């Protein structure tokens, strides 16, 4: 599900609050993203019109990382 709003406090992928420290007026060093990198492949899933408008939320990053790890663990049959 993607959202159509340019609200900088909402994740452009799921529409929930992204918990961005900067958006909420806190120093960037306090943001969750300082301890968890956002994969480029996930950023590419953001609709073009919403890119660079708002941060992805931690939940979407962790969900993406989990699904990536699960897919790496399963080898296709030959």
N, CA, C and O atoms as a GROMACS GRO file, in nm:
protein
  312
    1UNK      N    1   0.085  -0.117   0.000
    1UNK     CA    2   0.000   0.000   0.000
    1UNK      C    3   0.089   0.122   0.000
    1UNK      O    4   0.183   0.129   0.080
    2UNK      N    5   0.064   0.218  -0.087
    2UNK     CA    6   0.138   0.344  -0.085
    2UNK      C    7   0.041   0.458  -0.060
    2UNK      O    8  -0.080   0.445  -0.082
    3UNK      N    9   0.095   0.566  -0.014
    3UNK     CA   10   0.009   0.681   0.014
    3UNK      C   11   0.027   0.785  -0.094
    3UNK      O   12   0.122   0.779  -0.172
    4UNK      N   13  -0.064   0.881  -0.100
    4UNK     CA   14  -0.059   0.983  -0.204
    4UNK      C   15  -0.031   1.121  -0.147
    4UNK      O   16  -0.032   1.219  -0.222
    5UNK      N   17  -0.007   1.131  -0.019
    5UNK     CA   18   0.017   1.259   0.046
    5UNK      C   19   0.167   1.286   0.052
    5UNK      O   20   0.248   1.194   0.046
    6UNK      N   21   0.203   1.414   0.064
    6UNK     CA   22   0.343   1.453   0.080
    6UNK      C   23   0.371   1.491   0.224
    6UNK      O   24   0.457   1.576   0.248
    7UNK      N   25   0.303   1.432   0.320
    7UNK     CA   26   0.322   1.462   0.460
    7UNK      C   27   0.459   1.408   0.503
    7UNK      O   28   0.480   1.287   0.500
    8UNK      N   29   0.553   1.495   0.544
    8UNK     CA   30   0.688   1.449   0.579
    8UNK      C   31   0.694   1.364   0.706
    8UNK      O   32   0.797   1.303   0.734
    9UNK      N   33   0.586   1.360   0.784
    9UNK     CA   34   0.586   1.279   0.906
    9UNK      C   35   0.530   1.139   0.881
    9UNK      O   36   0.522   1.058   0.974
   10UNK      N   37   0.491   1.109   0.758
   10UNK     CA   38   0.431   0.980   0.724
   10UNK      C   39   0.518   0.903   0.625
   10UNK      O   40   0.575   0.961   0.532
   11UNK      N   41   0.528   0.775   0.647
   11UNK     CA   42   0.605   0.687   0.560
   11UNK      C   43   0.543   0.686   0.420
   11UNK      O   44   0.422   0.667   0.408
   12UNK      N   45   0.623   0.705   0.315
   12UNK     CA   46   0.568   0.704   0.179
   12UNK      C   47   0.530   0.565   0.130
   12UNK      O   48   0.472   0.552   0.022
   13UNK      N   49   0.561   0.462   0.208
   13UNK     CA   50   0.525   0.326   0.168
   13UNK      C   51   0.399   0.276   0.236
   13UNK      O   52   0.313   0.216   0.171
   14UNK      N   53   0.387   0.299   0.368
   14UNK     CA   54   0.271   0.245   0.440
   14UNK      C   55   0.175   0.354   0.490
   14UNK      O   56   0.061   0.323   0.524
   15UNK      N   57   0.219   0.478   0.495
   15UNK     CA   58   0.133   0.588   0.538
   15UNK      C   59   0.129   0.609   0.688
   15UNK      O   60   0.063   0.702   0.735
   16UNK      N   61   0.198   0.525   0.765
   16UNK     CA   62   0.201   0.542   0.910
   16UNK      C   63   0.308   0.644   0.948
   16UNK      O   64   0.392   0.679   0.865
   17UNK      N   65   0.304   0.692   1.073
   17UNK     CA   66   0.405   0.787   1.119
   17UNK      C   67   0.542   0.725   1.106
   17UNK      O   68   0.563   0.610   1.143
   18UNK      N   69   0.638   0.802   1.053
   18UNK     CA   70   0.771   0.748   1.030
   18UNK      C   71   0.867   0.767   1.148
   18UNK      O   72   0.979   0.717   1.146
   19UNK      N   73   0.824   0.839   1.252
   19UNK     CA   74   0.905   0.860   1.372
   19UNK      C   75   1.039   0.926   1.341
   19UNK      O   76   1.138   0.899   1.408
   20UNK      N   77   1.042   1.013   1.240
   20UNK     CA   78   1.164   1.085   1.202
   20UNK      C   79   1.195   1.190   1.308
   20UNK      O   80   1.110   1.273   1.341
   21UNK      N   81   1.316   1.187   1.361
   21UNK     CA   82   1.356   1.283   1.464
   21UNK      C   83   1.355   1.425   1.410
   21UNK      O   84   1.307   1.517   1.477
   22UNK      N   85   1.406   1.444   1.290
   22UNK     CA   86   1.414   1.578   1.232
   22UNK      C   87   1.275   1.638   1.212
   22UNK      O   88   1.252   1.754   1.244
   23UNK      N   89   1.183   1.558   1.159
   23UNK     CA   90   1.046   1.604   1.137
   23UNK      C   91   0.978   1.644   1.267
   23UNK      O   92   0.896   1.736   1.270
   24UNK      N   93   1.012   1.574   1.376
   24UNK     CA   94   0.949   1.605   1.504
   24UNK      C   95   1.028   1.709   1.585
   24UNK      O   96   0.997   1.734   1.701
   25UNK      N   97   1.131   1.769   1.522
   25UNK     CA   98   1.204   1.878   1.588
   25UNK      C   99   1.318   1.834   1.678
   25UNK      O  100   1.372   1.915   1.754
   26UNK      N  101   1.355   1.707   1.671
   26UNK     CA  102   1.467   1.656   1.752
   26UNK      C  103   1.594   1.652   1.668
   26UNK      O  104   1.586   1.657   1.545
   27UNK      N  105   1.711   1.644   1.730
   27UNK     CA  106   1.836   1.634   1.655
   27UNK      C  107   1.842   1.506   1.571
   27UNK      O  108   1.791   1.402   1.614
   28UNK      N  109   1.902   1.512   1.454
   28UNK     CA  110   1.912   1.393   1.368
   28UNK      C  111   1.979   1.275   1.436
   28UNK      O  112   1.947   1.160   1.407
   29UNK      N  113   2.072   1.302   1.527
   29UNK     CA  114   2.143   1.195   1.597
   29UNK      C  115   2.049   1.107   1.680
   29UNK      O  116   2.084   0.994   1.713
   30UNK      N  117   1.931   1.158   1.713
   30UNK     CA  118   1.834   1.082   1.793
   30UNK      C  119   1.742   0.993   1.709
   30UNK      O  120   1.660   0.920   1.764
   31UNK      N  121   1.756   1.000   1.578
   31UNK     CA  122   1.664   0.925   1.492
   31UNK      C  123   1.701   0.777   1.487
   31UNK      O  124   1.818   0.740   1.493
   32UNK      N  125   1.599   0.692   1.475
   32UNK     CA  126   1.618   0.548   1.466
   32UNK      C  127   1.704   0.511   1.346
   32UNK      O  128   1.772   0.409   1.348
   33UNK      N  129   1.702   0.593   1.241
   33UNK     CA  130   1.775   0.559   1.118
   33UNK      C  131   1.926   0.573   1.134
   33UNK      O  132   2.001   0.533   1.045
   34UNK      N  133   1.971   0.630   1.245
   34UNK     CA  134   2.115   0.639   1.270
   34UNK      C  135   2.173   0.502   1.307
   34UNK      O  136   2.294   0.483   1.302
   35UNK      N  137   2.087   0.409   1.343
   35UNK     CA  138   2.131   0.275   1.381
   35UNK      C  139   2.082   0.165   1.287
   35UNK      O  140   2.109   0.047   1.309
   36UNK      N  141   2.011   0.204   1.182
   36UNK     CA  142   1.955   0.107   1.088
   36UNK      C  143   1.954   0.169   0.949
   36UNK      O  144   1.884   0.267   0.925
   37UNK      N  145   2.031   0.112   0.858
   37UNK     CA  146   2.039   0.166   0.722
   37UNK      C  147   1.914   0.129   0.642
   37UNK      O  148   1.859   0.020   0.657
   38UNK      N  149   1.871   0.221   0.558
   38UNK     CA  150   1.757   0.196   0.471
   38UNK      C  151   1.813   0.145   0.338
   38UNK      O  152   1.884   0.219   0.269
   39UNK      N  153   1.782   0.021   0.300
   39UNK     CA  154   1.836  -0.036   0.176
   39UNK      C  155   1.790   0.041   0.052
   39UNK      O  156   1.676   0.085   0.044
   40UNK      N  157   1.881   0.056  -0.042
   40UNK     CA  158   1.850   0.126  -0.167
   40UNK      C  159   1.733   0.059  -0.240
   40UNK      O  160   1.649   0.127  -0.298
   41UNK      N  161   1.728  -0.073  -0.236
   41UNK     CA  162   1.619  -0.146  -0.304
   41UNK      C  163   1.483  -0.107  -0.246
   41UNK      O  164   1.384  -0.103  -0.319
   42UNK      N  165   1.477  -0.079  -0.117
   42UNK     CA  166   1.352  -0.037  -0.056
   42UNK      C  167   1.318   0.106  -0.098
   42UNK      O  168   1.202   0.136  -0.127
   43UNK      N  169   1.418   0.193  -0.101
   43UNK     CA  170   1.394   0.331  -0.145
   43UNK      C  171   1.340   0.335  -0.287
   43UNK      O  172   1.261   0.423  -0.321
   44UNK      N  173   1.382   0.242  -0.370
   44UNK     CA  174   1.335   0.237  -0.509
   44UNK      C  175   1.189   0.196  -0.520
   44UNK      O  176   1.128   0.213  -0.625
   45UNK      N  177   1.132   0.140  -0.412
   45UNK     CA  178   0.990   0.104  -0.412
   45UNK      C  179   0.899   0.224  -0.385
   45UNK      O  180   0.778   0.214  -0.402
   46UNK      N  181   0.956   0.336  -0.344
   46UNK     CA  182   0.877   0.457  -0.317
   46UNK      C  183   0.828   0.514  -0.450
   46UNK      O  184   0.909   0.529  -0.542
   47UNK      N  185   0.700   0.545  -0.463
   47UNK     CA  186   0.650   0.605  -0.587
   47UNK      C  187   0.729   0.732  -0.620
   47UNK      O  188   0.764   0.809  -0.530
   48UNK      N  189   0.756   0.754  -0.747
   48UNK     CA  190   0.836   0.869  -0.789
   48UNK      C  191   0.790   1.001  -0.730
   48UNK      O  192   0.872   1.083  -0.689
   49UNK      N  193   0.660   1.023  -0.727
   49UNK     CA  194   0.606   1.151  -0.680
   49UNK      C  195   0.626   1.173  -0.530
   49UNK      O  196   0.610   1.285  -0.482
   50UNK      N  197   0.662   1.067  -0.457
   50UNK     CA  198   0.680   1.078  -0.312
   50UNK      C  199   0.827   1.069  -0.270
   50UNK      O  200   0.860   1.084  -0.152
   51UNK      N  201   0.915   1.044  -0.365
   51UNK     CA  202   1.057   1.030  -0.331
   51UNK      C  203   1.115   1.162  -0.281
   51UNK      O  204   1.085   1.270  -0.333
   52UNK      N  205   1.200   1.149  -0.178
   52UNK     CA  206   1.270   1.262  -0.118
   52UNK      C  207   1.175   1.363  -0.053
   52UNK      O  208   1.211   1.479  -0.034
   53UNK      N  209   1.055   1.317  -0.020
   53UNK     CA  210   0.957   1.403   0.046
   53UNK      C  211   0.940   1.366   0.193
   53UNK      O  212   0.910   1.452   0.276
   54UNK      N  213   0.959   1.237   0.225
   54UNK     CA  214   0.941   1.187   0.362
   54UNK      C  215   1.024   1.061   0.382
   54UNK      O  216   1.056   0.990   0.286
   55UNK      N  217   1.059   1.035   0.505
   55UNK     CA  218   1.138   0.916   0.540
   55UNK      C  219   1.050   0.792   0.547
   55UNK      O  220   0.933   0.798   0.584
   56UNK      N  221   1.111   0.681   0.510
   56UNK     CA  222   1.046   0.551   0.528
   56UNK      C  223   1.048   0.521   0.678
   56UNK      O  224   1.140   0.563   0.748
   57UNK      N  225   0.948   0.450   0.727
   57UNK     CA  226   0.943   0.418   0.870
   57UNK      C  227   1.027   0.296   0.904
   57UNK      O  228   1.060   0.215   0.817
   58UNK      N  229   1.061   0.283   1.031
   58UNK     CA  230   1.143   0.171   1.077
   58UNK      C  231   1.073   0.038   1.052
   58UNK      O  232   1.138  -0.060   1.016
   59UNK      N  233   0.941   0.034   1.069
   59UNK     CA  234   0.866  -0.091   1.047
   59UNK      C  235   0.884  -0.140   0.903
   59UNK      O  236   0.908  -0.259   0.881
   60UNK      N  237   0.873  -0.050   0.806
   60UNK     CA  238   0.888  -0.091   0.666
   60UNK      C  239   1.030  -0.138   0.638
   60UNK      O  240   1.050  -0.233   0.562
   61UNK      N  241   1.130  -0.072   0.698
   61UNK     CA  242   1.269  -0.114   0.678
   61UNK      C  243   1.289  -0.254   0.736
   61UNK      O  244   1.346  -0.341   0.669
   62UNK      N  245   1.245  -0.276   0.858
   62UNK     CA  246   1.264  -0.407   0.921
   62UNK      C  247   1.187  -0.517   0.847
   62UNK      O  248   1.237  -0.629   0.833
   63UNK      N  249   1.068  -0.486   0.802
   63UNK     CA  250   0.988  -0.582   0.726
   63UNK      C  251   1.060  -0.619   0.595
   63UNK      O  252   1.064  -0.736   0.557
   64UNK      N  253   1.116  -0.520   0.528
   64UNK     CA  254   1.189  -0.543   0.404
   64UNK      C  255   1.313  -0.629   0.430
   64UNK      O  256   1.340  -0.724   0.357
   65UNK      N  257   1.389  -0.594   0.535
   65UNK     CA  258   1.510  -0.669   0.569
   65UNK      C  259   1.476  -0.813   0.604
   65UNK      O  260   1.548  -0.906   0.565
   66UNK      N  261   1.367  -0.832   0.678
   66UNK     CA  262   1.326  -0.967   0.715
   66UNK      C  263   1.288  -1.049   0.592
   66UNK      O  264   1.328  -1.165   0.580
   67UNK      N  265   1.214  -0.990   0.501
   67UNK     CA  266   1.172  -1.063   0.381
   67UNK      C  267   1.292  -1.093   0.291
   67UNK      O  268   1.296  -1.197   0.225
   68UNK      N  269   1.389  -1.003   0.288
   68UNK     CA  270   1.510  -1.024   0.209
   68UNK      C  271   1.591  -1.140   0.266
   68UNK      O  272   1.640  -1.225   0.192
   69UNK      N  273   1.604  -1.142   0.398
   69UNK     CA  274   1.678  -1.250   0.463
   69UNK      C  275   1.610  -1.384   0.443
   69UNK      O  276   1.676  -1.485   0.423
   70UNK      N  277   1.478  -1.384   0.449
   70UNK     CA  278   1.404  -1.509   0.429
   70UNK      C  279   1.424  -1.560   0.287
   70UNK      O  280   1.443  -1.679   0.265
   71UNK      N  281   1.421  -1.469   0.189
   71UNK     CA  282   1.438  -1.509   0.049
   71UNK      C  283   1.580  -1.560   0.022
   71UNK      O  284   1.598  -1.651  -0.059
   72UNK      N  285   1.680  -1.503   0.090
   72UNK     CA  286   1.818  -1.548   0.072
   72UNK      C  287   1.837  -1.687   0.129
   72UNK      O  288   1.924  -1.761   0.082
   73UNK      N  289   1.758  -1.725   0.227
   73UNK     CA  290   1.771  -1.855   0.290
   73UNK      C  291   1.711  -1.967   0.210
   73UNK      O  292   1.739  -2.084   0.237
   74UNK      N  293   1.629  -1.936   0.110
   74UNK     CA  294   1.564  -2.038   0.029
   74UNK      C  295   1.627  -2.041  -0.110
   74UNK      O  296   1.617  -1.945  -0.186
   75UNK      N  297   1.690  -2.151  -0.141
   75UNK     CA  298   1.753  -2.168  -0.271
   75UNK      C  299   1.652  -2.234  -0.367
   75UNK      O  300   1.584  -2.330  -0.329
   76UNK      N  301   1.642  -2.185  -0.488
   76UNK     CA  302   1.550  -2.249  -0.585
   76UNK      C  303   1.601  -2.388  -0.624
   76UNK      O  304   1.722  -2.413  -0.627
   77UNK      N  305   1.508  -2.478  -0.652
   77UNK     CA  306   1.543  -2.612  -0.696
   77UNK      C  307   1.588  -2.607  -0.841
   77UNK      O  308   1.533  -2.533  -0.923
   78UNK      N  309   1.689  -2.687  -0.871
   78UNK     CA  310   1.738  -2.692  -1.010
   78UNK      C  311   1.703  -2.822  -1.074
   78UNK      O  312   1.736  -2.844  -1.191
   0.00000   0.00000   0.00000
